[in-house]
Amino acid sequence: MTGQRTRTIDRGATGQDVERLLESGPFEAALRAAIRARGLGLDRIRYRLRGRGVSISLATLSHWQSGRCRPERAESLLVLDHLEEVLEVPPGSLTHLLSLPRTKAG
C-alpha cells in the first residue's frame, strides 16, 4: 500500500455497519466491525502497528474489541491513532467514541 487513507469501508455488508458504529458507538462494536471490514486478524494488525514503531499486545487488542477495557493512557491513545490508519477509518473516529458514555451489555 502507498499509505493512502480510504474514507469508505466497503468490504461486503459490514461497510454501512462500520460507518454507523463509528458515528454512534459503542467503541468496542465499532472497533470489531472495522477490524472485520478490513479483513485483518489481530496478529496482522499487531504486525502492521509494529511496522510503524508502535507496540501493543494481542491481549490488549482483544480486550479493546471485546469491551473488557478501553484505551485510556496516553500511550494507548497514540496506538489508537495508528490503529485508525491501519483500519482505514477516518482520523479520530474511534478516539471520539471514547468520549461517549459506556453502554451496559445485556
PyMOL commands that set and color helices and strands:
alter all, ss='L'
color gray80, all
select helices_A, chain A and resi 14-24+27-38+42-51+58-66+74-86+93-97
alter helices_A, ss='H'
color red, helices_A
deselect
rebuild
show_as cartoon
